[in-house]
Amino acid sequence: MNPPSLCCLLFFLCIACNKEDDHHITPILQPVVDNFFLEAQRQSHDIKNTNDFTVTFGDLSKEGKNARTYYETRTIVVDSSTAAYKRDPEVLVFHEMGHLLLHREHKDSFIYMDMYVPGYPVKVQLWVPESIMNCCLLPDYEFDDDARKLYMKELFSFANV
Ligand SMILES: [Zn+2]
């Protein structure tokens, strides 16, 4: 089994992208949404929060998804009951905002990166998703500051806006 498929088994971020209603941000997710725009600034990316989209919780279990973007109504739905959400809500929301606001497609490539693995004292080189826009995100390694910086840089560098 090659590393990407292993990764997909460890953690498959099922995301599809479609539609829904009205424009508001669920308060719990507001800091995450705010961070997206802060990060855009940090990456010197001129993207303004036009408040014309919704980020809300919903049950996506029937679809087997962790999060979903509905383009027609500019609505992102996040399922807070999923392991993916509990592990890292920012990754889920940023992935969807990447679709909706940066007009990014999936990028399912992998790279070697030094990562901390829980219970192990030093970083180890792992074959990991190259982008937050990868469908197979964050298996059992720690998404530390260094990795986060790389992922943020990648996310905004390839924005289509
Ligand atoms: Zn996606």
Backbone and ligand atoms as CSV (ligand in chain L), in Angstrom:
chain,resi,resn,atom,element,x,y,z
A,1,MET,N,N,0.857,-1.199,0.000
A,1,MET,CA,C,0.000,0.000,0.000
A,1,MET,C,C,0.887,1.242,0.000
A,2,ASN,N,N,0.662,2.137,-0.919
A,2,ASN,CA,C,1.529,3.321,-0.957
A,2,ASN,C,C,1.065,4.358,0.062
A,3,PRO,N,N,1.954,5.291,0.427
A,3,PRO,CA,C,1.626,6.268,1.486
A,3,PRO,C,C,0.349,7.067,1.254
A,4,PRO,N,N,0.099,7.553,0.042
A,4,PRO,CA,C,-1.159,8.320,-0.104
A,4,PRO,C,C,-2.401,7.509,0.219
A,5,SER,N,N,-2.435,6.257,-0.240
A,5,SER,CA,C,-3.644,5.485,0.028
A,5,SER,C,C,-3.723,5.127,1.503
A,6,LEU,N,N,-2.563,4.939,2.140
A,6,LEU,CA,C,-2.537,4.695,3.578
A,6,LEU,C,C,-3.093,5.910,4.306
A,7,CYS,N,N,-2.646,7.053,3.852
A,7,CYS,CA,C,-3.124,8.302,4.452
A,7,CYS,C,C,-4.629,8.408,4.307
A,8,CYS,N,N,-5.116,8.078,3.133
A,8,CYS,CA,C,-6.552,8.178,2.883
A,8,CYS,C,C,-7.321,7.252,3.824
A,9,LEU,N,N,-6.726,6.111,4.110
A,9,LEU,CA,C,-7.380,5.191,5.024
A,9,LEU,C,C,-7.369,5.731,6.439
A,10,LEU,N,N,-6.217,6.314,6.827
A,10,LEU,CA,C,-6.097,6.862,8.173
A,10,LEU,C,C,-7.117,7.949,8.408
A,11,PHE,N,N,-7.270,8.746,7.409
A,11,PHE,CA,C,-8.165,9.863,7.592
A,11,PHE,C,C,-8.628,10.369,6.237
A,12,PHE,N,N,-9.831,10.065,5.906
A,12,PHE,CA,C,-10.330,10.488,4.613
A,12,PHE,C,C,-11.273,11.662,4.810
A,13,LEU,N,N,-10.849,12.786,4.304
A,13,LEU,CA,C,-11.648,13.987,4.450
A,13,LEU,C,C,-12.599,14.045,3.256
A,14,CYS,N,N,-13.806,13.546,3.513
A,14,CYS,CA,C,-14.771,13.504,2.417
A,14,CYS,C,C,-15.423,14.870,2.267
A,15,ILE,N,N,-15.150,15.479,1.197
A,15,ILE,CA,C,-15.679,16.812,1.010
A,15,ILE,C,C,-16.307,16.897,-0.377
A,16,ALA,N,N,-17.481,17.432,-0.398
A,16,ALA,CA,C,-18.086,17.687,-1.685
A,16,ALA,C,C,-18.538,19.126,-1.671
A,17,CYS,N,N,-18.934,19.615,-2.779
A,17,CYS,CA,C,-19.130,21.036,-2.839
A,17,CYS,C,C,-20.411,21.407,-3.620
A,18,ASN,N,N,-21.386,22.054,-2.972
A,18,ASN,CA,C,-22.689,22.396,-3.554
A,18,ASN,C,C,-23.389,23.684,-3.081
A,19,LYS,N,N,-24.558,23.662,-2.470
A,19,LYS,CA,C,-25.369,24.854,-2.167
A,19,LYS,C,C,-26.231,24.847,-0.875
A,20,GLU,N,N,-26.697,26.020,-0.374
A,20,GLU,CA,C,-27.700,26.167,0.704
A,20,GLU,C,C,-28.163,27.627,0.911
A,21,ASP,N,N,-28.418,28.110,2.221
A,21,ASP,CA,C,-29.091,29.418,2.405
A,21,ASP,C,C,-28.506,30.470,3.362
A,22,ASP,N,N,-28.969,31.709,3.339
A,22,ASP,CA,C,-28.599,32.945,4.063
A,22,ASP,C,C,-27.132,33.114,4.472
A,23,HIS,N,N,-26.782,34.338,4.967
A,23,HIS,CA,C,-25.364,34.642,5.190
A,23,HIS,C,C,-25.065,35.015,6.622
A,24,HIS,N,N,-24.495,34.083,7.334
A,24,HIS,CA,C,-24.063,34.347,8.702
A,24,HIS,C,C,-22.972,33.351,9.057
A,25,ILE,N,N,-22.256,33.681,10.108
A,25,ILE,CA,C,-21.216,32.768,10.581
A,25,ILE,C,C,-21.641,32.275,11.964
A,26,THR,N,N,-21.700,30.979,12.142
A,26,THR,CA,C,-21.967,30.413,13.460
A,26,THR,C,C,-20.907,30.930,14.435
A,27,PRO,N,N,-21.342,31.489,15.598
A,27,PRO,CA,C,-20.380,32.140,16.509
A,27,PRO,C,C,-19.151,31.299,16.858
A,28,ILE,N,N,-19.335,30.012,17.070
A,28,ILE,CA,C,-18.189,29.162,17.431
A,28,ILE,C,C,-17.134,29.161,16.316
A,29,LEU,N,N,-17.597,29.312,15.082
A,29,LEU,CA,C,-16.660,29.256,13.959
A,29,LEU,C,C,-16.163,30.637,13.523
A,30,GLN,N,N,-16.715,31.692,14.146
A,30,GLN,CA,C,-16.301,33.045,13.759
A,30,GLN,C,C,-14.786,33.269,13.906
A,31,PRO,N,N,-14.178,32.819,15.024
A,31,PRO,CA,C,-12.720,33.020,15.141
A,31,PRO,C,C,-11.935,32.318,14.034
A,32,VAL,N,N,-12.433,31.174,13.608
A,32,VAL,CA,C,-11.749,30.439,12.540
A,32,VAL,C,C,-11.854,31.219,11.226
A,33,VAL,N,N,-13.052,31.728,10.979
A,33,VAL,CA,C,-13.263,32.522,9.755
A,33,VAL,C,C,-12.402,33.785,9.809
A,34,ASP,N,N,-12.371,34.436,10.969
A,34,ASP,CA,C,-11.533,35.638,11.125
A,34,ASP,C,C,-10.062,35.311,10.869
A,35,ASN,N,N,-9.641,34.164,11.367
A,35,ASN,CA,C,-8.248,33.740,11.161
A,35,ASN,C,C,-7.906,33.565,9.700
A,36,PHE,N,N,-8.876,33.143,8.937
A,36,PHE,CA,C,-8.648,32.965,7.500
A,36,PHE,C,C,-8.235,34.297,6.871
A,37,PHE,N,N,-8.955,35.351,7.229
A,37,PHE,CA,C,-8.648,36.665,6.644
A,37,PHE,C,C,-7.353,37.244,7.223
A,38,LEU,N,N,-7.093,36.958,8.501
A,38,LEU,CA,C,-5.808,37.364,9.094
A,38,LEU,C,C,-4.656,36.670,8.384
A,39,GLU,N,N,-4.857,35.412,8.136
A,39,GLU,CA,C,-3.816,34.637,7.464
A,39,GLU,C,C,-3.617,35.135,6.038
A,40,ALA,N,N,-4.693,35.492,5.396
A,40,ALA,CA,C,-4.592,36.054,4.044
A,40,ALA,C,C,-3.716,37.307,4.068
A,41,GLN,N,N,-3.943,38.157,5.065
A,41,GLN,CA,C,-3.114,39.368,5.208
A,41,GLN,C,C,-1.659,39.001,5.428
A,42,ARG,N,N,-1.432,38.043,6.317
A,42,ARG,CA,C,-0.061,37.596,6.611
A,42,ARG,C,C,0.630,37.108,5.349
A,43,GLN,N,N,-0.134,36.524,4.488
A,43,GLN,CA,C,0.428,35.989,3.244
A,43,GLN,C,C,0.391,37.037,2.136
A,44,SER,N,N,0.124,38.281,2.529
A,44,SER,CA,C,0.074,39.400,1.577
A,44,SER,C,C,-0.942,39.162,0.477
A,45,HIS,N,N,-2.029,38.560,0.871
A,45,HIS,CA,C,-3.066,38.282,-0.111
A,45,HIS,C,C,-4.244,39.219,0.141
A,46,ASP,N,N,-4.582,39.978,-0.861
A,46,ASP,CA,C,-5.582,41.019,-0.693
A,46,ASP,C,C,-6.993,40.459,-0.854
A,47,ILE,N,N,-7.439,39.735,0.167
A,47,ILE,CA,C,-8.802,39.207,0.112
A,47,ILE,C,C,-9.598,39.817,1.256
A,48,LYS,N,N,-10.704,40.453,0.897
A,48,LYS,CA,C,-11.528,41.151,1.891
A,48,LYS,C,C,-12.679,40.246,2.336
A,49,ASN,N,N,-13.056,40.396,3.596
A,49,ASN,CA,C,-14.239,39.683,4.072
A,49,ASN,C,C,-15.475,40.478,3.674
A,50,THR,N,N,-16.160,40.016,2.671
A,50,THR,CA,C,-17.341,40.705,2.171
A,50,THR,C,C,-18.618,40.224,2.860
A,51,ASN,N,N,-18.455,39.336,3.829
A,51,ASN,CA,C,-19.597,38.831,4.603
A,51,ASN,C,C,-20.754,38.350,3.733
A,52,ASP,N,N,-20.426,37.804,2.615
A,52,ASP,CA,C,-21.484,37.332,1.715
A,52,ASP,C,C,-21.497,35.809,1.622
A,53,PHE,N,N,-21.170,35.202,2.734
A,53,PHE,CA,C,-21.210,33.736,2.761
A,53,PHE,C,C,-21.598,33.288,4.168
A,54,THR,N,N,-21.980,32.043,4.269
A,54,THR,CA,C,-22.420,31.459,5.540
A,54,THR,C,C,-21.492,30.314,5.916
A,55,VAL,N,N,-21.184,30.252,7.199
A,55,VAL,CA,C,-20.485,29.073,7.709
A,55,VAL,C,C,-21.298,28.573,8.896
A,56,THR,N,N,-21.778,27.360,8.810
A,56,THR,CA,C,-22.689,26.860,9.833
A,56,THR,C,C,-22.455,25.375,10.094
A,57,PHE,N,N,-23.018,24.893,11.178
A,57,PHE,CA,C,-22.940,23.468,11.478
A,57,PHE,C,C,-24.109,22.732,10.835
A,58,GLY,N,N,-23.878,21.486,10.540
A,58,GLY,CA,C,-24.954,20.665,10.007
A,58,GLY,C,C,-24.568,19.202,10.087
A,59,ASP,N,N,-25.551,18.368,9.948
A,59,ASP,CA,C,-25.327,16.923,9.989
A,59,ASP,C,C,-25.077,16.418,8.572
A,60,LEU,N,N,-23.860,15.992,8.333
A,60,LEU,CA,C,-23.517,15.499,7.002
A,60,LEU,C,C,-23.278,13.989,7.017
A,61,SER,N,N,-23.727,13.355,8.107
A,61,SER,CA,C,-23.417,11.925,8.271
A,61,SER,C,C,-24.021,11.063,7.167
A,62,LYS,N,N,-25.194,11.454,6.703
A,62,LYS,CA,C,-25.820,10.655,5.640
A,62,LYS,C,C,-24.986,10.674,4.370
A,63,GLU,N,N,-24.289,11.796,4.178
A,63,GLU,CA,C,-23.445,11.914,2.990
A,63,GLU,C,C,-22.033,11.402,3.236
A,64,GLY,N,N,-21.739,11.135,4.505
A,64,GLY,CA,C,-20.391,10.686,4.837
A,64,GLY,C,C,-19.344,11.764,4.649
A,65,LYS,N,N,-19.745,13.033,4.842
A,65,LYS,CA,C,-18.826,14.163,4.656
A,65,LYS,C,C,-18.505,14.817,5.995
A,66,ASN,N,N,-17.367,15.465,6.043
A,66,ASN,CA,C,-16.981,16.257,7.222
A,66,ASN,C,C,-17.401,17.709,7.065
A,67,ALA,N,N,-17.370,18.157,5.861
A,67,ALA,CA,C,-17.708,19.547,5.559
A,67,ALA,C,C,-18.102,19.625,4.088
A,68,ARG,N,N,-18.814,20.683,3.753
A,68,ARG,CA,C,-19.302,20.772,2.379
A,68,ARG,C,C,-19.541,22.228,2.011
A,69,THR,N,N,-19.271,22.566,0.794
A,69,THR,CA,C,-19.532,23.914,0.302
A,69,THR,C,C,-20.657,23.881,-0.725
A,70,TYR,N,N,-21.651,24.747,-0.496
A,70,TYR,CA,C,-22.769,24.880,-1.436
A,70,TYR,C,C,-22.554,26.208,-2.165
A,71,TYR,N,N,-22.093,26.124,-3.378
A,71,TYR,CA,C,-21.683,27.334,-4.107
A,71,TYR,C,C,-22.835,28.278,-4.401
A,72,GLU,N,N,-23.980,27.737,-4.764
A,72,GLU,CA,C,-25.092,28.598,-5.205
A,72,GLU,C,C,-25.548,29.542,-4.116
A,73,THR,N,N,-25.507,29.086,-2.864
A,73,THR,CA,C,-25.921,29.946,-1.753
A,73,THR,C,C,-24.720,30.415,-0.930
A,74,ARG,N,N,-23.537,30.104,-1.389
A,74,ARG,CA,C,-22.299,30.484,-0.703
A,74,ARG,C,C,-22.336,30.061,0.769
A,75,THR,N,N,-22.622,28.793,0.968
A,75,THR,CA,C,-22.752,28.251,2.318
A,75,THR,C,C,-21.785,27.098,2.547
A,76,ILE,N,N,-21.068,27.221,3.653
A,76,ILE,CA,C,-20.190,26.133,4.082
A,76,ILE,C,C,-20.855,25.458,5.273
A,77,VAL,N,N,-21.034,24.154,5.192
A,77,VAL,CA,C,-21.601,23.387,6.294
A,77,VAL,C,C,-20.503,22.490,6.859
A,78,VAL,N,N,-20.358,22.550,8.179
A,78,VAL,CA,C,-19.340,21.750,8.857
A,78,VAL,C,C,-20.044,20.818,9.834
A,79,ASP,N,N,-19.678,19.555,9.811
A,79,ASP,CA,C,-20.265,18.597,10.753
A,79,ASP,C,C,-19.370,18.490,11.979
A,80,SER,N,N,-19.839,19.043,13.101
A,80,SER,CA,C,-19.007,19.120,14.309
A,80,SER,C,C,-18.904,17.787,15.039
A,81,SER,N,N,-19.653,16.795,14.583
A,81,SER,CA,C,-19.590,15.498,15.258
A,81,SER,C,C,-18.472,14.618,14.691
A,82,THR,N,N,-17.808,15.085,13.660
A,82,THR,CA,C,-16.803,14.240,13.006
A,82,THR,C,C,-15.451,14.316,13.703
A,83,ALA,N,N,-14.675,13.260,13.552
A,83,ALA,CA,C,-13.315,13.236,14.106
A,83,ALA,C,C,-12.475,14.335,13.463
A,84,ALA,N,N,-12.729,14.602,12.208
A,84,ALA,CA,C,-11.965,15.633,11.498
A,84,ALA,C,C,-12.173,16.995,12.139
A,85,TYR,N,N,-13.413,17.280,12.503
A,85,TYR,CA,C,-13.701,18.568,13.158
A,85,TYR,C,C,-13.044,18.612,14.530
A,86,LYS,N,N,-13.168,17.536,15.274
A,86,LYS,CA,C,-12.597,17.514,16.629
A,86,LYS,C,C,-11.076,17.626,16.584
A,87,ARG,N,N,-10.483,17.092,15.542
A,87,ARG,CA,C,-9.029,17.140,15.396
A,87,ARG,C,C,-8.562,18.546,15.040
A,88,ASP,N,N,-9.199,19.155,14.074
A,88,ASP,CA,C,-8.722,20.465,13.628
A,88,ASP,C,C,-9.781,21.192,12.797
A,89,PRO,N,N,-10.670,21.940,13.490
A,89,PRO,CA,C,-11.730,22.643,12.761
A,89,PRO,C,C,-11.178,23.633,11.735
A,90,GLU,N,N,-10.027,24.218,12.046
A,90,GLU,CA,C,-9.472,25.213,11.124
A,90,GLU,C,C,-9.189,24.604,9.749
A,91,VAL,N,N,-8.634,23.415,9.756
A,91,VAL,CA,C,-8.312,22.783,8.477
A,91,VAL,C,C,-9.582,22.565,7.653
A,92,LEU,N,N,-10.622,22.080,8.326
A,92,LEU,CA,C,-11.880,21.843,7.609
A,92,LEU,C,C,-12.448,23.138,7.023
A,93,VAL,N,N,-12.487,24.166,7.860
A,93,VAL,CA,C,-13.090,25.433,7.410
A,93,VAL,C,C,-12.218,26.096,6.343
A,94,PHE,N,N,-10.912,26.086,6.552
A,94,PHE,CA,C,-10.020,26.706,5.566
A,94,PHE,C,C,-10.090,25.972,4.223
A,95,HIS,N,N,-10.216,24.667,4.273
A,95,HIS,CA,C,-10.348,23.892,3.037
A,95,HIS,C,C,-11.575,24.380,2.259
A,96,GLU,N,N,-12.692,24.489,2.962
A,96,GLU,CA,C,-13.922,24.921,2.287
A,96,GLU,C,C,-13.845,26.385,1.853
A,97,MET,N,N,-13.240,27.229,2.688
A,97,MET,CA,C,-13.087,28.633,2.290
A,97,MET,C,C,-12.123,28.738,1.107
A,98,GLY,N,N,-11.206,27.802,1.037
A,98,GLY,CA,C,-10.317,27.728,-0.126
A,98,GLY,C,C,-11.110,27.513,-1.398
A,99,HIS,N,N,-12.094,26.637,-1.319
A,99,HIS,CA,C,-12.972,26.420,-2.477
A,99,HIS,C,C,-13.782,27.674,-2.788
A,100,LEU,N,N,-14.463,28.180,-1.746
A,100,LEU,CA,C,-15.470,29.220,-1.960
A,100,LEU,C,C,-14.851,30.588,-2.258
A,101,LEU,N,N,-13.813,30.956,-1.516
A,101,LEU,CA,C,-13.277,32.316,-1.621
A,101,LEU,C,C,-12.002,32.404,-2.455
A,102,LEU,N,N,-11.234,31.339,-2.462
A,102,LEU,CA,C,-9.990,31.370,-3.249
A,102,LEU,C,C,-10.151,30.647,-4.577
A,103,HIS,N,N,-11.318,30.041,-4.760
A,103,HIS,CA,C,-11.635,29.311,-5.994
A,103,HIS,C,C,-10.599,28.232,-6.294
A,104,ARG,N,N,-10.212,27.558,-5.246
A,104,ARG,CA,C,-9.243,26.491,-5.438
A,104,ARG,C,C,-9.939,25.147,-5.617
A,105,GLU,N,N,-9.325,24.317,-6.454
A,105,GLU,CA,C,-9.790,22.941,-6.633
A,105,GLU,C,C,-9.011,22.059,-5.655
A,106,HIS,N,N,-9.358,20.788,-5.626
A,106,HIS,CA,C,-8.575,19.861,-4.815
A,106,HIS,C,C,-7.170,19.723,-5.388
A,107,LYS,N,N,-6.241,19.510,-4.496
A,107,LYS,CA,C,-4.849,19.275,-4.905
A,107,LYS,C,C,-4.384,18.060,-4.121
A,108,ASP,N,N,-4.426,16.927,-4.762
A,108,ASP,CA,C,-4.231,15.682,-4.025
A,108,ASP,C,C,-2.809,15.139,-4.093
A,109,SER,N,N,-1.840,16.048,-4.169
A,109,SER,CA,C,-0.437,15.624,-4.180
A,109,SER,C,C,0.106,15.537,-2.750
A,110,PHE,N,N,1.239,14.857,-2.631
A,110,PHE,CA,C,1.871,14.643,-1.316
A,110,PHE,C,C,3.331,15.072,-1.375
A,111,ILE,N,N,3.871,15.443,-0.219
A,111,ILE,CA,C,5.293,15.776,-0.110
A,111,ILE,C,C,5.850,15.161,1.179
A,112,TYR,N,N,7.177,15.100,1.238
A,112,TYR,CA,C,7.809,14.708,2.497
A,112,TYR,C,C,7.943,15.937,3.367
A,113,MET,N,N,7.576,15.824,4.627
A,113,MET,CA,C,7.690,16.952,5.533
A,113,MET,C,C,8.051,16.438,6.926
A,114,ASP,N,N,8.837,17.236,7.647
A,114,ASP,CA,C,9.179,16.870,9.024
A,114,ASP,C,C,8.012,17.213,9.940
A,115,MET,N,N,7.526,16.213,10.640
A,115,MET,CA,C,6.341,16.389,11.478
A,115,MET,C,C,6.549,15.724,12.831
A,116,TYR,N,N,5.886,16.252,13.820
A,116,TYR,CA,C,5.823,15.545,15.096
A,116,TYR,C,C,4.709,14.511,15.021
A,117,VAL,N,N,5.007,13.362,15.591
A,117,VAL,CA,C,3.999,12.316,15.711
A,117,VAL,C,C,3.695,12.188,17.211
A,118,PRO,N,N,2.437,12.131,17.591
A,118,PRO,CA,C,2.117,12.043,19.021
A,118,PRO,C,C,2.887,10.916,19.703
A,119,GLY,N,N,3.490,11.235,20.848
A,119,GLY,CA,C,4.218,10.231,21.617
A,119,GLY,C,C,5.657,10.040,21.192
A,120,TYR,N,N,6.104,10.783,20.187
A,120,TYR,CA,C,7.469,10.647,19.696
A,120,TYR,C,C,8.181,11.988,19.875
A,121,PRO,N,N,9.389,11.994,20.472
A,121,PRO,CA,C,9.989,13.272,20.906
A,121,PRO,C,C,10.566,14.159,19.799
A,122,VAL,N,N,10.913,13.572,18.684
A,122,VAL,CA,C,11.510,14.399,17.625
A,122,VAL,C,C,10.671,14.302,16.359
A,123,LYS,N,N,10.925,15.258,15.474
A,123,LYS,CA,C,10.193,15.226,14.212
A,123,LYS,C,C,10.672,14.071,13.351
A,124,VAL,N,N,9.774,13.545,12.589
A,124,VAL,CA,C,10.144,12.503,11.624
A,124,VAL,C,C,9.631,12.921,10.259
A,125,GLN,N,N,10.357,12.468,9.233
A,125,GLN,CA,C,9.935,12.838,7.886
A,125,GLN,C,C,8.803,11.915,7.437
A,126,LEU,N,N,7.713,12.533,7.060
A,126,LEU,CA,C,6.533,11.767,6.676
A,126,LEU,C,C,6.060,12.195,5.297
A,127,TRP,N,N,5.391,11.309,4.644
A,127,TRP,CA,C,4.780,11.559,3.350
A,127,TRP,C,C,3.390,12.111,3.652
A,128,VAL,N,N,3.207,13.387,3.457
A,128,VAL,CA,C,1.976,14.046,3.903
A,128,VAL,C,C,1.325,14.838,2.768
A,129,PRO,N,N,0.062,15.162,2.904
A,129,PRO,CA,C,-0.593,16.001,1.891
A,129,PRO,C,C,0.158,17.312,1.708
A,130,GLU,N,N,0.259,17.750,0.464
A,130,GLU,CA,C,0.999,18.969,0.171
A,130,GLU,C,C,0.181,20.218,0.482
A,131,SER,N,N,-1.128,20.037,0.557
A,131,SER,CA,C,-2.001,21.202,0.638
A,131,SER,C,C,-3.206,20.920,1.524
A,132,ILE,N,N,-3.729,21.981,2.114
A,132,ILE,CA,C,-5.012,21.890,2.809
A,132,ILE,C,C,-6.115,21.517,1.822
A,133,MET,N,N,-5.863,21.757,0.546
A,133,MET,CA,C,-6.858,21.429,-0.470
A,133,MET,C,C,-6.789,19.957,-0.877
A,134,ASN,N,N,-5.930,19.198,-0.204
A,134,ASN,CA,C,-5.895,17.762,-0.421
A,134,ASN,C,C,-7.116,17.146,0.267
A,135,CYS,N,N,-7.694,16.119,-0.355
A,135,CYS,CA,C,-8.855,15.455,0.268
A,135,CYS,C,C,-8.449,14.603,1.460
A,136,CYS,N,N,-7.199,14.197,1.513
A,136,CYS,CA,C,-6.730,13.332,2.606
A,136,CYS,C,C,-5.870,14.176,3.524
A,137,LEU,N,N,-6.481,14.745,4.529
A,137,LEU,CA,C,-5.757,15.677,5.373
A,137,LEU,C,C,-5.491,15.142,6.759
A,138,LEU,N,N,-4.303,15.467,7.265
A,138,LEU,CA,C,-3.992,15.283,8.667
A,138,LEU,C,C,-4.298,13.907,9.242
A,139,PRO,N,N,-3.431,12.966,8.960
A,139,PRO,CA,C,-3.557,11.698,9.682
A,139,PRO,C,C,-2.995,11.896,11.086
A,140,ASP,N,N,-2.351,10.887,11.646
A,140,ASP,CA,C,-1.931,11.023,13.045
A,140,ASP,C,C,-0.583,11.697,13.217
A,141,TYR,N,N,-0.467,12.899,12.778
A,141,TYR,CA,C,0.704,13.670,13.131
A,141,TYR,C,C,0.216,15.019,13.629
A,142,GLU,N,N,1.109,15.730,14.290
A,142,GLU,CA,C,0.708,17.009,14.847
A,142,GLU,C,C,0.928,18.112,13.837
A,143,PHE,N,N,-0.086,18.894,13.660
A,143,PHE,CA,C,-0.060,20.002,12.722
A,143,PHE,C,C,0.593,21.174,13.468
A,144,ASP,N,N,1.923,21.169,13.553
A,144,ASP,CA,C,2.625,22.166,14.356
A,144,ASP,C,C,2.762,23.498,13.614
A,145,ASP,N,N,3.406,24.466,14.274
A,145,ASP,CA,C,3.501,25.808,13.698
A,145,ASP,C,C,4.241,25.828,12.360
A,146,ASP,N,N,5.312,25.047,12.275
A,146,ASP,CA,C,6.076,25.023,11.019
A,146,ASP,C,C,5.223,24.483,9.876
A,147,ALA,N,N,4.542,23.392,10.160
A,147,ALA,CA,C,3.700,22.791,9.128
A,147,ALA,C,C,2.569,23.753,8.765
A,148,ARG,N,N,2.003,24.375,9.781
A,148,ARG,CA,C,0.898,25.305,9.536
A,148,ARG,C,C,1.348,26.431,8.613
A,149,LYS,N,N,2.545,26.970,8.874
A,149,LYS,CA,C,3.054,28.052,8.032
A,149,LYS,C,C,3.161,27.609,6.579
A,150,LEU,N,N,3.676,26.416,6.379
A,150,LEU,CA,C,3.817,25.911,5.015
A,150,LEU,C,C,2.459,25.742,4.347
A,151,TYR,N,N,1.506,25.214,5.103
A,151,TYR,CA,C,0.174,25.002,4.538
A,151,TYR,C,C,-0.528,26.338,4.234
A,152,MET,N,N,-0.329,27.303,5.098
A,152,MET,CA,C,-0.950,28.616,4.864
A,152,MET,C,C,-0.351,29.275,3.626
A,153,LYS,N,N,0.970,29.178,3.515
A,153,LYS,CA,C,1.638,29.765,2.353
A,153,LYS,C,C,1.110,29.117,1.069
A,154,GLU,N,N,1.027,27.819,1.100
A,154,GLU,CA,C,0.561,27.089,-0.075
A,154,GLU,C,C,-0.874,27.461,-0.407
A,155,LEU,N,N,-1.718,27.531,0.619
A,155,LEU,CA,C,-3.143,27.799,0.395
A,155,LEU,C,C,-3.359,29.114,-0.351
A,156,PHE,N,N,-2.684,30.155,0.111
A,156,PHE,CA,C,-2.936,31.473,-0.483
A,156,PHE,C,C,-2.098,31.710,-1.736
A,157,SER,N,N,-0.984,31.017,-1.863
A,157,SER,CA,C,-0.137,31.198,-3.050
A,157,SER,C,C,-0.854,30.772,-4.326
A,158,PHE,N,N,-1.731,29.793,-4.186
A,158,PHE,CA,C,-2.376,29.259,-5.387
A,158,PHE,C,C,-3.842,29.686,-5.486
A,159,ALA,N,N,-4.169,30.788,-4.822
A,159,ALA,CA,C,-5.545,31.312,-4.907
A,159,ALA,C,C,-5.838,31.782,-6.325
A,160,ASN,N,N,-7.060,31.589,-6.723
A,160,ASN,CA,C,-7.500,32.031,-8.057
A,160,ASN,C,C,-8.477,33.189,-7.909
A,161,VAL,N,N,-7.998,34.296,-7.363
A,161,VAL,CA,C,-8.880,35.464,-7.203
A,161,VAL,C,C,-8.206,36.695,-7.784
L,1,ZN,ZN,ZN,-12.909,20.011,-1.084
